[in-house]
Amino acid sequence: MERIIRELKNLRERTYMMKKIVKLMTFVLILQVFVGSLSFAMDKSSKMTADEYYNKLDKEIYSDFGNADINIKERVQVKDLVGVSNKLDDENRRRFERIFENYISNNSQKTNQFVYVFISVKNDATSKRAKYTIIDSQSNKVLVTGNAYSPI
């Protein structure tokens, strides 16, 4: 009978130790996930600048107008796209505010996503032209591209 009681005590102690080990392993796993997400966030902030990215970008995907009046290159979060348009003249600012507001409303679940934004505007004696591209900074996928032309 004493042997059975000792065996039961040993079993309780092993069960107790196993529970401790499982708790410790769970804590370590949670800690690893936290540290991994923290390093991921730090990695996002160390991505290439928009100018660096543009210099490496295939010019068939996007290139500024030669002798453009305005060239904008930015790396921003989707939620901050509208602010990029503040660097433009009034006519183009309004145009790009609408474009960016529309993009944000259609991609509201991705507002914290970082994107590269490139805008080029060229005005000459006969016309006003603008073109733009938005590229996902992680996947390098072109999300939106377009252009505008208006004769003078």
Secondary structure by P-SEA (a helix, b strand, c coil): caaaaaaaaaaaaaaaaaaaaaaaaaaaaaaaaaaaaaaaaaaaaacccaaaaaaacccccccccccccbbbbbbccccccccccccccaaaaaaaaaaaaaaaaaccccccbbbbbbbbbbbcccbbbbbbbbbccccccccccccccccc
